[in-house]
């Protein structure tokens, strides 16, 4: 957790920002989890909620966000490979059959 500033006004603003980000992040993340089982953009809301909580300074949200980014990149890479394989067509075996 980041250290709050020494000045009273800056400290109030810092805590207000942290509370606001925490409430917004929790609400968006909760909506994302709800939309996993109901129709809705869960795969947009969950990363957005994690980003808000990460900005508020929660280490677990930062780790979850980093893990989600890695998994998203891996899934995108796999999807591109499958798409390229589909565009090339079926594999043709050039060896004679026995």
ABEGO torsion letter per residue (X at the ends): XBBBBABAAAAAAAAAAAAAAAAAAAAAAAAAAAAAABBEBAAAAAAAAAAAAAAAGBAAAAAAAAAAAAAAAAAAAAAAAAAAAAAAEBBBBABBBX
